């Protein structure tokens, strides 16, 4: 992948996260490690995790390294529609935080496929909770969630790519290429979000998710997938 002015590598906890151990650090200006992924390589820049991530699993910070928790990323994510639309999994949370805080030209994802085998390791460190598979009205389509992130990133002149060669719920291209949103489709999806108004400033959308209309969110997912299909 060609070097970019600001290129962010986002490492999740999927089994193939270990591929990033030996990648050239010079290709990226920032490395963002989600949850336990700071263990993949020691030269990460940002460790990002939710408010219920155990303190004993959080890394020590050396030099310019820093931790980003919910108190840091919720305000950034709220600028992109809040957790109901933009969040749900830490892969998307990390993407929106990086988009708002780092202003990258490229966001490259590895270990974020969100595909969990019935047998064998589900995470690079063994087995763990398949967080995106929990019962959650906002997570009906991970593909739509990733389409939304890719399109809003493209609006900010940032390319989202997936460095994984494995089956993935991310719709990002496997190689770097520009994504040009279809303005009408993008506007329609954002307008529907504004109409629904499912904003939870605290980020704790699960405390009020009984007030969300599952069918409306399903239709919104379809709008995002249609907008991604209409992009060039």
Residue, then its C-alpha position, 0 to 999 in steps of 0.5 A: x500500500x502506498x504511503x499516505x500523509x496520515x495513514x492509520x493501521x487499526x488492529x483488532x483481536x481477530x485471529x489474523x491480527x498476528x499478521x501485523x506483528x512484522x509489518x513495516x512500521x514506516x508505512x503508518x503514521x499511527x497504529x491503533x490497537x483495539x482492546x487486547x491488540x496492544x499485545x500484538x506489537x509493542x510500537x502501538x500509538x493508541x490503545x482504545x477500549x470500552x469502559x468495561x475493559x478490565x484495568x488489569x488488561x490495559x497496557x502501560x504507556x511508554x513515551x508518546x503512547x496513550x490510552x483512549x477510553x469511552x470518555x475520549x471517544x464518545x464525544x468524537x463518535x457523537x459527531x458522527x451520529x453517536x453509538x446507535x449509528x456509528x458504534x456497536x463494535x469497537x472496530x467501528x468505534x476505533x474507525x470513527x475516533x481515528x477519523x475524527x481525531x487523526x484526520x487520516x488519508x487511509x485507515x487500514x484494518x486487520x483483525x477486524x473481520x468479525x467472523x467467528x468460527x464454530x471451532x478453533x480460535x475466535x481471537x488471536x489470543x485464543x477464544x473470547x466473547x464474540x461481541x458483535x454477535x450479542x443481541x443488539x437492535x443496532x447491530x442487525x447489519x455489520x455490513x451496513x455499519x462498515x458501509x456507513x464508515x467507508x462512505x463518511x470517511x470518503x467524504x472526508x477524503x479518507x480511504x478505508x481498506x481491509x488488509x485481511x484476506x479472510x472472510x469478513x463482515x467489512x465491505x471495505x476494498x481489499x486493496x486501496x482505491x478511492x471511493x466516491x460517494x453518490x451524493x443523493x444516496x449518502x444524503x438520503x441515508x443521513x437524512x433518515x438518521x436525522x429523522x429517527x433522531x436516535x442520539x444518546x449523548x452518553x454513548x450508553x445506547x443499550x440503556x434506552x435501546x427499547x425505544x428504538x424501532x428495529x424495523x426502522x434501523x433495518x431499513x436504515x441499514x438497507x439505505x447505507x448498503x444501497x448508498x455504498x453500492x451506488x458509490x464509484 
